[in-house]
């Protein structure tokens, strides 16, 4: 899923750059693998239909986690 999400971000254009958070080397390799995924126009349409922009909302972290960020 992470590779697909990163591939989608990469498909947005050369002026859009994903900044994934990576704690483990395995995840880093997975993230790098996203650069090898080429999404067709139909793929992008299907992804955007599956997850509409207004379906994603809210805080990134739970309230307790937000305290450590904002505090």
PDB file of N, CA, C, O and CB in Angstrom:
ATOM      1  N   UNK A   1       0.817  -1.196   0.000  1.00  0.00           N
ATOM      2  CA  UNK A   1       0.000   0.000   0.000  1.00  0.00           C
ATOM      3  C   UNK A   1       0.863   1.263   0.000  1.00  0.00           C
ATOM      4  O   UNK A   1       0.556   2.241  -0.681  1.00  0.00           O
ATOM      5  CB  UNK A   1      -0.931  -0.003   1.203  1.00  0.00           C
ATOM      6  N   UNK A   2       1.948   1.223   0.776  1.00  0.00           N
ATOM      7  CA  UNK A   2       2.816   2.408   0.829  1.00  0.00           C
ATOM      8  C   UNK A   2       3.430   2.688  -0.531  1.00  0.00           C
ATOM      9  O   UNK A   2       3.507   3.841  -0.953  1.00  0.00           O
ATOM     10  CB  UNK A   2       3.925   2.222   1.876  1.00  0.00           C
ATOM     11  N   UNK A   3       3.868   1.637  -1.223  1.00  0.00           N
ATOM     12  CA  UNK A   3       4.447   1.836  -2.552  1.00  0.00           C
ATOM     13  C   UNK A   3       3.425   2.433  -3.514  1.00  0.00           C
ATOM     14  O   UNK A   3       3.751   3.317  -4.306  1.00  0.00           O
ATOM     15  CB  UNK A   3       4.978   0.510  -3.107  1.00  0.00           C
ATOM     16  N   UNK A   4       2.206   1.953  -3.442  1.00  0.00           N
ATOM     17  CA  UNK A   4       1.163   2.473  -4.316  1.00  0.00           C
ATOM     18  C   UNK A   4       0.885   3.941  -4.005  1.00  0.00           C
ATOM     19  O   UNK A   4       0.738   4.757  -4.915  1.00  0.00           O
ATOM     20  CB  UNK A   4      -0.122   1.645  -4.173  1.00  0.00           C
ATOM     21  N   UNK A   5       0.815   4.271  -2.723  1.00  0.00           N
ATOM     22  CA  UNK A   5       0.583   5.666  -2.340  1.00  0.00           C
ATOM     23  C   UNK A   5       1.726   6.559  -2.818  1.00  0.00           C
ATOM     24  O   UNK A   5       1.489   7.648  -3.341  1.00  0.00           O
ATOM     25  CB  UNK A   5       0.421   5.784  -0.813  1.00  0.00           C
ATOM     26  N   UNK A   6       2.950   6.105  -2.640  1.00  0.00           N
ATOM     27  CA  UNK A   6       4.096   6.887  -3.098  1.00  0.00           C
ATOM     28  C   UNK A   6       4.127   6.996  -4.618  1.00  0.00           C
ATOM     29  O   UNK A   6       4.455   8.051  -5.163  1.00  0.00           O
ATOM     30  CB  UNK A   6       5.395   6.266  -2.594  1.00  0.00           C
ATOM     31  N   UNK A   7       3.786   5.907  -5.300  1.00  0.00           N
ATOM     32  CA  UNK A   7       3.734   5.953  -6.763  1.00  0.00           C
ATOM     33  C   UNK A   7       2.695   6.957  -7.229  1.00  0.00           C
ATOM     34  O   UNK A   7       2.906   7.657  -8.218  1.00  0.00           O
ATOM     35  CB  UNK A   7       3.423   4.563  -7.340  1.00  0.00           C
ATOM     36  N   UNK A   8       1.575   7.032  -6.524  1.00  0.00           N
ATOM     37  CA  UNK A   8       0.542   8.012  -6.884  1.00  0.00           C
ATOM     38  C   UNK A   8       1.090   9.434  -6.710  1.00  0.00           C
ATOM     39  O   UNK A   8       0.910  10.282  -7.583  1.00  0.00           O
ATOM     40  CB  UNK A   8      -0.738   7.810  -6.015  1.00  0.00           C
ATOM     41  N   UNK A   9       1.753   9.688  -5.585  1.00  0.00           N
ATOM     42  CA  UNK A   9       2.329  11.022  -5.368  1.00  0.00           C
ATOM     43  C   UNK A   9       3.341  11.334  -6.470  1.00  0.00           C
ATOM     44  O   UNK A   9       3.349  12.438  -7.014  1.00  0.00           O
ATOM     45  CB  UNK A   9       3.005  11.114  -3.967  1.00  0.00           C
ATOM     46  N   UNK A  10       4.188  10.369  -6.794  1.00  0.00           N
ATOM     47  CA  UNK A  10       5.180  10.583  -7.851  1.00  0.00           C
ATOM     48  C   UNK A  10       4.524  10.856  -9.199  1.00  0.00           C
ATOM     49  O   UNK A  10       5.107  11.532 -10.047  1.00  0.00           O
ATOM     50  CB  UNK A  10       6.098   9.375  -7.962  1.00  0.00           C
ATOM     51  N   UNK A  11       3.320  10.336  -9.403  1.00  0.00           N
ATOM     52  CA  UNK A  11       2.629  10.548 -10.684  1.00  0.00           C
ATOM     53  C   UNK A  11       2.023  11.941 -10.808  1.00  0.00           C
ATOM     54  O   UNK A  11       1.539  12.306 -11.880  1.00  0.00           O
ATOM     55  CB  UNK A  11       1.541   9.513 -10.858  1.00  0.00           C
ATOM     56  N   UNK A  12       2.040  12.718  -9.743  1.00  0.00           N
ATOM     57  CA  UNK A  12       1.430  14.050  -9.747  1.00  0.00           C
ATOM     58  C   UNK A  12       2.255  15.069 -10.492  1.00  0.00           C
ATOM     59  O   UNK A  12       1.745  16.146 -10.800  1.00  0.00           O
ATOM     60  CB  UNK A  12       1.213  14.523  -8.344  1.00  0.00           C
ATOM     61  N   UNK A  13       3.509  14.781 -10.798  1.00  0.00           N
ATOM     62  CA  UNK A  13       4.337  15.720 -11.552  1.00  0.00           C
ATOM     63  C   UNK A  13       5.721  15.865 -10.947  1.00  0.00           C
ATOM     64  O   UNK A  13       5.960  15.488  -9.800  1.00  0.00           O
ATOM     65  CB  UNK A  13       3.665  17.076 -11.620  1.00  0.00           C
ATOM     66  N   UNK A  14       6.615  16.411 -11.731  1.00  0.00           N
ATOM     67  CA  UNK A  14       8.006  16.556 -11.293  1.00  0.00           C
ATOM     68  C   UNK A  14       8.163  17.569 -10.166  1.00  0.00           C
ATOM     69  O   UNK A  14       9.179  17.571  -9.471  1.00  0.00           O
ATOM     70  CB  UNK A  14       8.874  16.964 -12.462  1.00  0.00           C
ATOM     71  N   UNK A  15       7.162  18.432  -9.981  1.00  0.00           N
ATOM     72  CA  UNK A  15       7.250  19.448  -8.931  1.00  0.00           C
ATOM     73  C   UNK A  15       6.627  18.981  -7.614  1.00  0.00           C
ATOM     74  O   UNK A  15       6.534  19.761  -6.666  1.00  0.00           O
ATOM     75  CB  UNK A  15       6.572  20.728  -9.391  1.00  0.00           C
ATOM     76  N   UNK A  16       6.199  17.718  -7.546  1.00  0.00           N
ATOM     77  CA  UNK A  16       5.625  17.155  -6.328  1.00  0.00           C
ATOM     78  C   UNK A  16       6.557  16.047  -5.846  1.00  0.00           C
ATOM     79  O   UNK A  16       6.864  15.115  -6.589  1.00  0.00           O
ATOM     80  CB  UNK A  16       4.166  16.611  -6.574  1.00  0.00           C
ATOM     81  N   UNK A  17       7.002  16.157  -4.596  1.00  0.00           N
ATOM     82  CA  UNK A  17       7.982  15.213  -4.071  1.00  0.00           C
ATOM     83  C   UNK A  17       7.457  14.610  -2.768  1.00  0.00           C
ATOM     84  O   UNK A  17       7.174  15.343  -1.821  1.00  0.00           O
ATOM     85  CB  UNK A  17       9.354  15.906  -3.844  1.00  0.00           C
ATOM     86  N   UNK A  18       7.324  13.287  -2.712  1.00  0.00           N
ATOM     87  CA  UNK A  18       6.895  12.660  -1.463  1.00  0.00           C
ATOM     88  C   UNK A  18       8.023  12.693  -0.438  1.00  0.00           C
ATOM     89  O   UNK A  18       9.198  12.597  -0.792  1.00  0.00           O
ATOM     90  CB  UNK A  18       6.440  11.209  -1.711  1.00  0.00           C
ATOM     91  N   UNK A  19       7.664  12.827   0.815  1.00  0.00           N
ATOM     92  CA  UNK A  19       8.643  12.770   1.901  1.00  0.00           C
ATOM     93  C   UNK A  19       8.152  11.711   2.882  1.00  0.00           C
ATOM     94  O   UNK A  19       7.510  12.034   3.881  1.00  0.00           O
ATOM     95  CB  UNK A  19       8.826  14.180   2.606  1.00  0.00           C
ATOM     96  N   UNK A  20       8.459  10.435   2.593  1.00  0.00           N
ATOM     97  CA  UNK A  20       7.968   9.371   3.470  1.00  0.00           C
ATOM     98  C   UNK A  20       8.776   9.293   4.759  1.00  0.00           C
ATOM     99  O   UNK A  20       9.988   9.507   4.759  1.00  0.00           O
ATOM    100  CB  UNK A  20       8.010   8.028   2.749  1.00  0.00           C
ATOM    101  N   UNK A  21       8.105   8.990   5.834  1.00  0.00           N
ATOM    102  CA  UNK A  21       8.789   8.740   7.095  1.00  0.00           C
ATOM    103  C   UNK A  21       9.255   7.287   7.092  1.00  0.00           C
ATOM    104  O   UNK A  21       8.450   6.386   6.853  1.00  0.00           O
ATOM    105  CB  UNK A  21       7.858   9.040   8.323  1.00  0.00           C
ATOM    106  N   UNK A  22      10.510   7.049   7.348  1.00  0.00           N
ATOM    107  CA  UNK A  22      11.046   5.695   7.287  1.00  0.00           C
ATOM    108  C   UNK A  22      11.912   5.436   8.501  1.00  0.00           C
ATOM    109  O   UNK A  22      12.886   6.146   8.748  1.00  0.00           O
ATOM    110  CB  UNK A  22      11.848   5.476   5.994  1.00  0.00           C
ATOM    111  N   UNK A  23      11.543   4.397   9.267  1.00  0.00           N
ATOM    112  CA  UNK A  23      12.313   4.051  10.466  1.00  0.00           C
ATOM    113  C   UNK A  23      13.168   2.809  10.272  1.00  0.00           C
ATOM    114  O   UNK A  23      14.122   2.603  11.023  1.00  0.00           O
ATOM    115  CB  UNK A  23      11.382   3.842  11.636  1.00  0.00           C
ATOM    116  N   UNK A  24      12.857   1.986   9.296  1.00  0.00           N
ATOM    117  CA  UNK A  24      13.558   0.722   9.106  1.00  0.00           C
ATOM    118  C   UNK A  24      14.092   0.629   7.672  1.00  0.00           C
ATOM    119  O   UNK A  24      13.483   1.151   6.738  1.00  0.00           O
ATOM    120  CB  UNK A  24      12.621  -0.472   9.418  1.00  0.00           C
ATOM    121  N   UNK A  25      15.234  -0.042   7.513  1.00  0.00           N
ATOM    122  CA  UNK A  25      15.808  -0.209   6.182  1.00  0.00           C
ATOM    123  C   UNK A  25      14.855  -0.933   5.237  1.00  0.00           C
ATOM    124  O   UNK A  25      14.776  -0.600   4.054  1.00  0.00           O
ATOM    125  CB  UNK A  25      17.118  -0.967   6.271  1.00  0.00           C
ATOM    126  N   UNK A  26      14.128  -1.932   5.762  1.00  0.00           N
ATOM    127  CA  UNK A  26      13.178  -2.665   4.926  1.00  0.00           C
ATOM    128  C   UNK A  26      12.158  -1.697   4.341  1.00  0.00           C
ATOM    129  O   UNK A  26      11.831  -1.786   3.157  1.00  0.00           O
ATOM    130  CB  UNK A  26      12.469  -3.778   5.739  1.00  0.00           C
ATOM    131  N   UNK A  27      11.657  -0.785   5.143  1.00  0.00           N
ATOM    132  CA  UNK A  27      10.663   0.177   4.669  1.00  0.00           C
ATOM    133  C   UNK A  27      11.294   1.141   3.671  1.00  0.00           C
ATOM    134  O   UNK A  27      10.638   1.579   2.726  1.00  0.00           O
ATOM    135  CB  UNK A  27      10.050   0.954   5.852  1.00  0.00           C
ATOM    136  N   UNK A  28      12.557   1.468   3.878  1.00  0.00           N
ATOM    137  CA  UNK A  28      13.256   2.332   2.929  1.00  0.00           C
ATOM    138  C   UNK A  28      13.327   1.656   1.563  1.00  0.00           C
ATOM    139  O   UNK A  28      13.080   2.292   0.538  1.00  0.00           O
ATOM    140  CB  UNK A  28      14.677   2.670   3.441  1.00  0.00           C
ATOM    141  N   UNK A  29      13.666   0.360   1.549  1.00  0.00           N
ATOM    142  CA  UNK A  29      13.704  -0.376   0.281  1.00  0.00           C
ATOM    143  C   UNK A  29      12.322  -0.410  -0.365  1.00  0.00           C
ATOM    144  O   UNK A  29      12.196  -0.256  -1.580  1.00  0.00           O
ATOM    145  CB  UNK A  29      14.220  -1.812   0.503  1.00  0.00           C
ATOM    146  N   UNK A  30      11.294  -0.610   0.445  1.00  0.00           N
ATOM    147  CA  UNK A  30       9.927  -0.589  -0.086  1.00  0.00           C
ATOM    148  C   UNK A  30       9.609   0.767  -0.697  1.00  0.00           C
ATOM    149  O   UNK A  30       9.039   0.846  -1.785  1.00  0.00           O
ATOM    150  CB  UNK A  30       8.911  -0.923   1.018  1.00  0.00           C
ATOM    151  N   UNK A  31       9.976   1.834   0.005  1.00  0.00           N
ATOM    152  CA  UNK A  31       9.698   3.183  -0.494  1.00  0.00           C
ATOM    153  C   UNK A  31      10.435   3.448  -1.810  1.00  0.00           C
ATOM    154  O   UNK A  31       9.868   4.020  -2.741  1.00  0.00           O
ATOM    155  CB  UNK A  31      10.100   4.235   0.556  1.00  0.00           C
ATOM    156  N   UNK A  32      11.678   3.036  -1.881  1.00  0.00           N
ATOM    157  CA  UNK A  32      12.449   3.225  -3.116  1.00  0.00           C
ATOM    158  C   UNK A  32      11.803   2.458  -4.263  1.00  0.00           C
ATOM    159  O   UNK A  32      11.814   2.919  -5.404  1.00  0.00           O
ATOM    160  CB  UNK A  32      13.914   2.766  -2.924  1.00  0.00           C
ATOM    161  N   UNK A  33      11.242   1.293  -3.965  1.00  0.00           N
ATOM    162  CA  UNK A  33      10.575   0.486  -4.986  1.00  0.00           C
ATOM    163  C   UNK A  33       9.415   1.199  -5.645  1.00  0.00           C
ATOM    164  O   UNK A  33       9.044   0.864  -6.769  1.00  0.00           O
ATOM    165  CB  UNK A  33      10.089  -0.791  -4.388  1.00  0.00           C
ATOM    166  N   UNK A  34       8.841   2.169  -4.974  1.00  0.00           N
ATOM    167  CA  UNK A  34       7.719   2.929  -5.545  1.00  0.00           C
ATOM    168  C   UNK A  34       8.148   3.679  -6.802  1.00  0.00           C
ATOM    169  O   UNK A  34       7.324   3.946  -7.677  1.00  0.00           O
ATOM    170  CB  UNK A  34       7.158   3.919  -4.510  1.00  0.00           C
ATOM    171  N   UNK A  35       9.410   4.013  -6.895  1.00  0.00           N
ATOM    172  CA  UNK A  35       9.880   4.752  -8.074  1.00  0.00           C
ATOM    173  C   UNK A  35       9.861   3.890  -9.337  1.00  0.00           C
ATOM    174  O   UNK A  35       9.950   4.417 -10.446  1.00  0.00           O
ATOM    175  CB  UNK A  35      11.293   5.279  -7.834  1.00  0.00           C
ATOM    176  N   UNK A  36       9.747   2.589  -9.178  1.00  0.00           N
ATOM    177  CA  UNK A  36       9.705   1.683 -10.323  1.00  0.00           C
ATOM    178  C   UNK A  36       8.276   1.396 -10.790  1.00  0.00           C
ATOM    179  O   UNK A  36       8.078   0.752 -11.820  1.00  0.00           O
ATOM    180  CB  UNK A  36      10.398   0.383  -9.974  1.00  0.00           C
ATOM    181  N   UNK A  37       7.296   1.866 -10.046  1.00  0.00           N
ATOM    182  CA  UNK A  37       5.895   1.648 -10.404  1.00  0.00           C
ATOM    183  C   UNK A  37       5.448   2.774 -11.327  1.00  0.00           C
ATOM    184  O   UNK A  37       5.555   3.952 -10.984  1.00  0.00           O
ATOM    185  CB  UNK A  37       4.989   1.577  -9.132  1.00  0.00           C
ATOM    186  N   UNK A  38       4.953   2.408 -12.484  1.00  0.00           N
ATOM    187  CA  UNK A  38       4.445   3.395 -13.434  1.00  0.00           C
ATOM    188  C   UNK A  38       2.925   3.232 -13.497  1.00  0.00           C
ATOM    189  O   UNK A  38       2.419   2.189 -13.910  1.00  0.00           O
ATOM    190  CB  UNK A  38       5.106   3.221 -14.862  1.00  0.00           C
ATOM    191  N   UNK A  39       2.220   4.256 -13.091  1.00  0.00           N
ATOM    192  CA  UNK A  39       0.755   4.219 -13.108  1.00  0.00           C
ATOM    193  C   UNK A  39       0.239   4.763 -14.429  1.00  0.00           C
ATOM    194  O   UNK A  39       0.668   5.819 -14.894  1.00  0.00           O
ATOM    195  CB  UNK A  39       0.169   5.026 -11.929  1.00  0.00           C
ATOM    196  N   UNK A  40      -0.676   4.035 -15.017  1.00  0.00           N
ATOM    197  CA  UNK A  40      -1.321   4.530 -16.242  1.00  0.00           C
ATOM    198  C   UNK A  40      -2.363   5.574 -15.849  1.00  0.00           C
ATOM    199  O   UNK A  40      -2.702   5.711 -14.673  1.00  0.00           O
ATOM    200  CB  UNK A  40      -1.982   3.356 -17.059  1.00  0.00           C
ATOM    201  N   UNK A  41      -2.859   6.298 -16.825  1.00  0.00           N
ATOM    202  CA  UNK A  41      -3.932   7.259 -16.561  1.00  0.00           C
ATOM    203  C   UNK A  41      -5.137   6.548 -15.962  1.00  0.00           C
ATOM    204  O   UNK A  41      -5.790   7.085 -15.068  1.00  0.00           O
ATOM    205  CB  UNK A  41      -4.334   8.002 -17.853  1.00  0.00           C
ATOM    206  N   UNK A  42      -5.437   5.347 -16.444  1.00  0.00           N
ATOM    207  CA  UNK A  42      -6.571   4.569 -15.922  1.00  0.00           C
ATOM    208  C   UNK A  42      -6.329   4.169 -14.467  1.00  0.00           C
ATOM    209  O   UNK A  42      -7.261   4.158 -13.664  1.00  0.00           O
ATOM    210  CB  UNK A  42      -6.808   3.308 -16.785  1.00  0.00           C
ATOM    211  N   UNK A  43      -5.078   3.840 -14.124  1.00  0.00           N
ATOM    212  CA  UNK A  43      -4.745   3.505 -12.740  1.00  0.00           C
ATOM    213  C   UNK A  43      -5.014   4.697 -11.824  1.00  0.00           C
ATOM    214  O   UNK A  43      -5.611   4.553 -10.757  1.00  0.00           O
ATOM    215  CB  UNK A  43      -3.270   3.066 -12.628  1.00  0.00           C
ATOM    216  N   UNK A  44      -4.571   5.861 -12.251  1.00  0.00           N
ATOM    217  CA  UNK A  44      -4.753   7.073 -11.438  1.00  0.00           C
ATOM    218  C   UNK A  44      -6.239   7.373 -11.263  1.00  0.00           C
ATOM    219  O   UNK A  44      -6.674   7.713 -10.163  1.00  0.00           O
ATOM    220  CB  UNK A  44      -4.034   8.284 -12.089  1.00  0.00           C
ATOM    221  N   UNK A  45      -7.012   7.254 -12.322  1.00  0.00           N
ATOM    222  CA  UNK A  45      -8.455   7.491 -12.241  1.00  0.00           C
ATOM    223  C   UNK A  45      -9.087   6.503 -11.255  1.00  0.00           C
ATOM    224  O   UNK A  45      -9.915   6.894 -10.433  1.00  0.00           O
ATOM    225  CB  UNK A  45      -9.116   7.360 -13.646  1.00  0.00           C
ATOM    226  N   UNK A  46      -8.702   5.231 -11.335  1.00  0.00           N
ATOM    227  CA  UNK A  46      -9.258   4.215 -10.439  1.00  0.00           C
ATOM    228  C   UNK A  46      -8.884   4.490  -8.984  1.00  0.00           C
ATOM    229  O   UNK A  46      -9.720   4.358  -8.090  1.00  0.00           O
ATOM    230  CB  UNK A  46      -8.772   2.821 -10.848  1.00  0.00           C
ATOM    231  N   UNK A  47      -7.634   4.872  -8.749  1.00  0.00           N
ATOM    232  CA  UNK A  47      -7.204   5.183  -7.380  1.00  0.00           C
ATOM    233  C   UNK A  47      -7.947   6.391  -6.821  1.00  0.00           C
ATOM    234  O   UNK A  47      -8.388   6.379  -5.671  1.00  0.00           O
ATOM    235  CB  UNK A  47      -5.695   5.440  -7.343  1.00  0.00           C
ATOM    236  N   UNK A  48      -8.083   7.422  -7.629  1.00  0.00           N
ATOM    237  CA  UNK A  48      -8.756   8.632  -7.160  1.00  0.00           C
ATOM    238  C   UNK A  48     -10.251   8.390  -6.961  1.00  0.00           C
ATOM    239  O   UNK A  48     -10.871   9.051  -6.127  1.00  0.00           O
ATOM    240  CB  UNK A  48      -8.537   9.781  -8.150  1.00  0.00           C
ATOM    241  N   UNK A  49     -10.839   7.460  -7.706  1.00  0.00           N
ATOM    242  CA  UNK A  49     -12.247   7.105  -7.500  1.00  0.00           C
ATOM    243  C   UNK A  49     -12.401   6.279  -6.223  1.00  0.00           C
ATOM    244  O   UNK A  49     -13.396   6.410  -5.511  1.00  0.00           O
ATOM    245  CB  UNK A  49     -12.799   6.322  -8.718  1.00  0.00           C
ATOM    246  N   UNK A  50     -11.419   5.433  -5.939  1.00  0.00           N
ATOM    247  CA  UNK A  50     -11.478   4.580  -4.749  1.00  0.00           C
ATOM    248  C   UNK A  50     -11.300   5.376  -3.464  1.00  0.00           C
ATOM    249  O   UNK A  50     -11.869   5.032  -2.428  1.00  0.00           O
ATOM    250  CB  UNK A  50     -10.417   3.496  -4.828  1.00  0.00           C
ATOM    251  N   UNK A  51     -10.507   6.443  -3.536  1.00  0.00           N
ATOM    252  CA  UNK A  51     -10.245   7.273  -2.358  1.00  0.00           C
ATOM    253  C   UNK A  51     -10.427   8.739  -2.754  1.00  0.00           C
ATOM    254  O   UNK A  51      -9.454   9.430  -3.053  1.00  0.00           O
ATOM    255  CB  UNK A  51      -8.801   7.017  -1.788  1.00  0.00           C
ATOM    256  N   UNK A  52     -11.679   9.210  -2.754  1.00  0.00           N
ATOM    257  CA  UNK A  52     -11.925  10.605  -3.126  1.00  0.00           C
ATOM    258  C   UNK A  52     -11.251  11.571  -2.151  1.00  0.00           C
ATOM    259  O   UNK A  52     -11.069  11.248  -0.977  1.00  0.00           O
ATOM    260  CB  UNK A  52     -13.432  10.883  -3.178  1.00  0.00           C
ATOM    261  N   UNK A  53     -10.886  12.740  -2.635  1.00  0.00           N
ATOM    262  CA  UNK A  53     -10.190  13.735  -1.801  1.00  0.00           C
ATOM    263  C   UNK A  53     -10.939  14.049  -0.500  1.00  0.00           C
ATOM    264  O   UNK A  53     -10.319  14.191   0.554  1.00  0.00           O
ATOM    265  CB  UNK A  53      -9.992  15.021  -2.592  1.00  0.00           C
ATOM    266  N   UNK A  54     -12.257  14.157  -0.573  1.00  0.00           N
ATOM    267  CA  UNK A  54     -13.005  14.517   0.632  1.00  0.00           C
ATOM    268  C   UNK A  54     -13.193  13.347   1.599  1.00  0.00           C
ATOM    269  O   UNK A  54     -13.772  13.528   2.670  1.00  0.00           O
ATOM    270  CB  UNK A  54     -14.352  15.065   0.244  1.00  0.00           C
ATOM    271  N   UNK A  55     -12.716  12.152   1.241  1.00  0.00           N
ATOM    272  CA  UNK A  55     -12.823  10.990   2.128  1.00  0.00           C
ATOM    273  C   UNK A  55     -11.686  10.969   3.145  1.00  0.00           C
ATOM    274  O   UNK A  55     -11.752  10.242   4.136  1.00  0.00           O
ATOM    275  CB  UNK A  55     -12.819   9.689   1.310  1.00  0.00           C
ATOM    276  N   UNK A  56     -10.649  11.759   2.908  1.00  0.00           N
ATOM    277  CA  UNK A  56      -9.489  11.771   3.782  1.00  0.00           C
ATOM    278  C   UNK A  56      -9.478  13.098   4.530  1.00  0.00           C
ATOM    279  O   UNK A  56      -9.257  14.158   3.943  1.00  0.00           O
ATOM    280  CB  UNK A  56      -8.164  11.561   2.977  1.00  0.00           C
ATOM    281  N   UNK A  57      -9.719  13.022   5.830  1.00  0.00           N
ATOM    282  CA  UNK A  57      -9.773  14.245   6.630  1.00  0.00           C
ATOM    283  C   UNK A  57      -9.411  13.929   8.070  1.00  0.00           C
ATOM    284  O   UNK A  57      -9.489  12.778   8.502  1.00  0.00           O
ATOM    285  CB  UNK A  57     -11.174  14.897   6.554  1.00  0.00           C
ATOM    286  N   UNK A  58      -9.021  14.942   8.801  1.00  0.00           N
ATOM    287  CA  UNK A  58      -8.756  14.779  10.221  1.00  0.00           C
ATOM    288  C   UNK A  58      -7.286  14.883  10.556  1.00  0.00           C
ATOM    289  O   UNK A  58      -6.435  15.087   9.691  1.00  0.00           O
ATOM    290  CB  UNK A  58      -9.282  13.465  10.692  1.00  0.00           C
ATOM    291  N   UNK A  59      -7.017  14.737  11.838  1.00  0.00           N
ATOM    292  CA  UNK A  59      -5.649  14.805  12.322  1.00  0.00           C
ATOM    293  C   UNK A  59      -4.869  13.581  11.887  1.00  0.00           C
ATOM    294  O   UNK A  59      -5.434  12.507  11.685  1.00  0.00           O
ATOM    295  CB  UNK A  59      -5.622  14.940  13.839  1.00  0.00           C
ATOM    296  N   UNK A  60      -3.579  13.752  11.748  1.00  0.00           N
ATOM    297  CA  UNK A  60      -2.722  12.643  11.353  1.00  0.00           C
ATOM    298  C   UNK A  60      -2.548  11.652  12.502  1.00  0.00           C
ATOM    299  O   UNK A  60      -2.436  10.448  12.274  1.00  0.00           O
ATOM    300  CB  UNK A  60      -1.359  13.163  10.890  1.00  0.00           C
ATOM    301  N   UNK A  61      -2.525  12.156  13.729  1.00  0.00           N
ATOM    302  CA  UNK A  61      -2.292  11.332  14.897  1.00  0.00           C
ATOM    303  C   UNK A  61      -3.475  11.432  15.854  1.00  0.00           C
ATOM    304  O   UNK A  61      -4.302  12.338  15.751  1.00  0.00           O
ATOM    305  CB  UNK A  61      -0.991  11.745  15.598  1.00  0.00           C
ATOM    306  N   UNK A  62      -3.539  10.492  16.777  1.00  0.00           N
ATOM    307  CA  UNK A  62      -4.531  10.531  17.847  1.00  0.00           C
ATOM    308  C   UNK A  62      -4.226  11.746  18.744  1.00  0.00           C
ATOM    309  O   UNK A  62      -3.109  12.262  18.722  1.00  0.00           O
ATOM    310  CB  UNK A  62      -4.523   9.188  18.679  1.00  0.00           C
ATOM    311  N   UNK A  63      -5.222  12.207  19.539  1.00  0.00           N
ATOM    312  CA  UNK A  63      -5.013  13.405  20.376  1.00  0.00           C
ATOM    313  C   UNK A  63      -3.767  13.338  21.259  1.00  0.00           C
ATOM    314  O   UNK A  63      -3.064  14.339  21.394  1.00  0.00           O
ATOM    315  CB  UNK A  63      -6.217  13.622  21.253  1.00  0.00           C
ATOM    316  N   UNK A  64      -3.477  12.191  21.857  1.00  0.00           N
ATOM    317  CA  UNK A  64      -2.294  12.078  22.728  1.00  0.00           C
ATOM    318  C   UNK A  64      -1.014  12.293  21.909  1.00  0.00           C
ATOM    319  O   UNK A  64      -0.072  12.927  22.385  1.00  0.00           O
ATOM    320  CB  UNK A  64      -2.260  10.683  23.433  1.00  0.00           C
ATOM    321  N   UNK A  65      -0.979  11.774  20.698  1.00  0.00           N
ATOM    322  CA  UNK A  65       0.190  11.951  19.844  1.00  0.00           C
ATOM    323  C   UNK A  65       0.336  13.387  19.378  1.00  0.00           C
ATOM    324  O   UNK A  65       1.452  13.881  19.217  1.00  0.00           O
ATOM    325  CB  UNK A  65       0.108  11.030  18.649  1.00  0.00           C
ATOM    326  N   UNK A  66      -0.786  14.060  19.159  1.00  0.00           N
ATOM    327  CA  UNK A  66      -0.741  15.454  18.729  1.00  0.00           C
ATOM    328  C   UNK A  66      -0.147  16.340  19.818  1.00  0.00           C
ATOM    329  O   UNK A  66       0.474  17.358  19.512  1.00  0.00           O
ATOM    330  CB  UNK A  66      -2.144  15.945  18.355  1.00  0.00           C
ATOM    331  N   UNK A  67      -0.330  15.965  21.096  1.00  0.00           N
ATOM    332  CA  UNK A  67       0.235  16.766  22.180  1.00  0.00           C
ATOM    333  C   UNK A  67       1.751  16.827  22.087  1.00  0.00           C
ATOM    334  O   UNK A  67       2.345  17.872  22.355  1.00  0.00           O
ATOM    335  CB  UNK A  67      -0.180  16.199  23.533  1.00  0.00           C
ATOM    336  N   UNK A  68       2.383  15.725  21.713  1.00  0.00           N
ATOM    337  CA  UNK A  68       3.846  15.732  21.625  1.00  0.00           C
ATOM    338  C   UNK A  68       4.333  16.546  20.421  1.00  0.00           C
ATOM    339  O   UNK A  68       5.466  17.027  20.414  1.00  0.00           O
ATOM    340  CB  UNK A  68       4.376  14.293  21.534  1.00  0.00           C
ATOM    341  N   UNK A  69       3.493  16.696  19.426  1.00  0.00           N
ATOM    342  CA  UNK A  69       3.868  17.484  18.244  1.00  0.00           C
ATOM    343  C   UNK A  69       3.647  18.967  18.500  1.00  0.00           C
ATOM    344  O   UNK A  69       4.511  19.795  18.215  1.00  0.00           O
ATOM    345  CB  UNK A  69       3.061  17.033  17.010  1.00  0.00           C
ATOM    346  N   UNK A  70       2.476  19.290  19.042  1.00  0.00           N
ATOM    347  CA  UNK A  70       2.122  20.689  19.247  1.00  0.00           C
ATOM    348  C   UNK A  70       2.614  21.259  20.569  1.00  0.00           C
ATOM    349  O   UNK A  70       2.549  22.470  20.783  1.00  0.00           O
ATOM    350  CB  UNK A  70       0.646  20.843  19.167  1.00  0.00           C
ATOM    351  N   UNK A  71       3.101  20.409  21.449  1.00  0.00           N
ATOM    352  CA  UNK A  71       3.478  20.879  22.779  1.00  0.00           C
ATOM    353  C   UNK A  71       4.888  21.131  22.855  1.00  0.00           C
ATOM    354  O   UNK A  71       5.388  21.534  23.905  1.00  0.00           O
ATOM    355  CB  UNK A  71       3.105  19.934  23.825  1.00  0.00           C
TER     356      UNK A  71
END
